Structures are given as structure tokens and as C-alpha cells.
Amino acid sequence: MSNTLSGATSGLGAVYAWSGNRDVGRGRMEIIDTSPPSMVRIRLDFIEPTATTNMVEFSLEPDDDYTEVTWLMEGPMPYVAKLFSVFVPVDDMVGADFEAGLASLKALAER
């Protein structure tokens, strides 16, 4: 898989793009809104294998000795994905990816 960074070096306008095999596909993410230290909003463009755009939001809420992170993704669901979701719940399709991403975020935050 190849990755590229472009746009701003951090924060608003920072872009991460990837291109890989059939399992990874091709896409890009751009930070479109921030409200430090509590929110980051990202435009997520999946280009291949299925083109779609989603909005992703990370909300952070301090609570004593830890921070609660909410990871929300919303956007259109292509017909094939809707049909597939009748048989396989969306959480089964992407839940493991969300869990792995949150675990990585936790590990980075605890350094």
C-alpha cells in the first residue's frame, strides 16, 4: 500500500491519501473542520473499489483521568452495501476496523 500526505502539514487542510490492493482500495481523507481540543471533522473519499464520500467526526470529552472518544461516520450507502447489510450487520463489516483504529489512537495518546 502506498500513502501520501499533502495540503497543510497538520490541522485544517491536511490530506492523507492511500492506494493499495483490492482489500484496501484507494481513497483520501482531508481535515475540514476542527474545534481544538474537542472535535475533528474529516471528509473521507473512497475512490476504489466503490466511490462514495462520508463525513467522519472524532469528538473528545475529558472525564477525570481519561478521555472518552466518539468516532462517527455518516454518508450514503451504495446499493450493493445496503443489500449486503441485510445479511451482515454494518458493525460486523466495519466494527473491527473501528476497534483497531481506536486501539491505535489509545496507544499513541498514552505514549
Secondary structure, 3 states (H helix, E strand, C coil): CEEEEEECCCCCCEEEEEECCCCCCEEEEEEEEEECCCEEEEEEEEEECCCEEEEEEEEEEEECCEEEEEEEEECCCCHHHHHHHHHCCHHHHHHHHHHHHHHHHHHHHCC
